[in-house]
Amino acid sequence: MFQTATINLADKKEFYRELAQQLKGLLEGERDAIANAANASALMFQMMPDLNWAGFYFLKEGDELVLGPFQGKPACVRIPVGRGVCGAAVQKGVSMLVEDVHAFPGHIACDAASRSELVVPLHHQGGILGVIDLDSPLASRFDTDDQAGIEALARIWVEASY
């Protein structure tokens, strides 16, 4: 049985190294993408401070993201590529770190309490499978260390699931 271990938050880079090790252990031996997304979102939501939403959106038919496993309040089910932070991340093929979602043109407010957002594409064999989406009720909650850490978790999830 997998059990999370407390991680020291003082050093963010070390926090993400340890979180990555926990995710590897959690996903070890499991190939089902949905099960792995469910456990990954639960781990991020439990271990990362100041989140109000953590989850996955999967790219369907090339032009629409569809809600996957998540932790937090009910969310928007479908997001067209190019709309909102998630859709922009897929369209551009890069992570999106948004300090203030209210200043982001076209932001989709699934939870009015969200103030900042980090979206990381799930790259696989030259394409995008979907995104990891993290929301926080705090403005400027995410920084480049968070982005690099979640990008590493995204690679772990893709490797374990595909």
N, C-alpha and C positions, 0 to 999 in steps of 0.2 A: 504494500500500500504506500502511495506517495504522500509525503507530508512536507508542507512548506517549512522553511527555516527562516527565522527572523534575519533580515538583512540590514546592516548599518546604512543609514541614509546620508551620513556625513560626507562620503566621497561618492559622487554620482557615477563616475566611471566604474568604480569597484562595485557599486550597487548593480549596475547593468551587467557586469561580468558574472556576478553571482546569480542574478535573475536569469541570465542566459543558461547557466548551468542547471538551474532548477527546471527551466522549460525543457531542456534536452532530456532530463531525467523523467519529466512528466510525460513526454511524448514518445519516449523510447519504446520501440516495438509496435507502435500503433500507426497504421497507414491511413486510417479514415480521416479525410479532410475536415468533415463536420465535427467529429468527436474531438479532433485536435484543436479546431478553432474554439470549440466550447471550453475546453480546458485552458487554452492559452488566454482567452478573454477573462476567465475567472481568475487565473493567476495574476494577470496584470492588474485587474480591478482590486484584488485583495492586497497585493504587495505595494502598489504605487500610491503614494499619498495624493490627496486633493484631486481625485477623478470623480466625475459624476456619470461617466459612460465609457465603456471600453468594449470594442467588438470588431466584427468583420462585416464587410460588404463584398459580395462576389459578383464579378462581371458576367453578365448573361447576354448571349447573342451579340456581343461586341459593342453594344451601345447603351447598356443600362446596368447599374449596380443594384443588386437585390440584397436585402438584409440577411445576414447570417447570424451565428451565435453571438451573444453579447451579454453584458452585465450593465444594469442601469434601468432607467425609465424606458417605456415603450418608445420605439423610434420610427422614423420614416422608413417605409418598406422599399420604395423604388426611387433611385436617383439617376437621372440621365447623365451620361458622360458629358462633362463640360459644365455641369451645374453644381453649385456649392463647392465646399472645400474638397469633398471626396471626389466629385466628378472632375474637378480641376486637376487633382493629383493623377487621375487615370489619363486624362487628356494630355497632360504634359509629361507623364511618365516619371515624375519626381515626387519626393516627399514635400508636403506642405506644412509649414510651421506658422500658425496664425496666432499672433499675440492677442488680438482683439477681434473676435468674430463679427462684431457689429461694424467694423471698418472694412470687412471683406465684401466686395461687391457680389451680390447674389447668394450670400450665405443662407443656408436652409436651417431654420431654427426648429429642430425637433424638440429640444428642451430649452425653454427660455432662460434657464439658469446658467447655461453654458456661456463662458466668456472667452475661452481660448481653446484651440484645437490643434491636434497633430495627426496628420494622415500620411500613412506610409504604404506605397504600392507593394503588392506581392508579385515580384518578377519571377517568371519561369520560362525558360527556353525562348527568350526573346519576346515574350508577351507578358501581359498582366492578367493575373487571376482574379484580382480584387484589391482590397485595401484593409489595413488595420486602421481603425479610427479611435482616437482618444479625445475626450472632451473634459474640460475642467471648469468649475464655477469661478476660478480665479483668472483674472487677466494676466497674461505673460507667464502662465504656469510652466510652459514648455520652453526649452532652450536647445541649443545644438547638441548638448550631451544627451538629452532625451531623444532627439532625433536619431543620433547614431546608435543609441541603445535599442530603440524600437526597430530600426532598420536591421540590426543584428537578430532580434527576435523574429522578424519577418523571414529572414533567410533560414533560420532554424525551423520555423513552421513549414515553409515550402519544402525544405529538404526532407522533413519527416513525413510529409503528406503526399508528395508526388515523386 
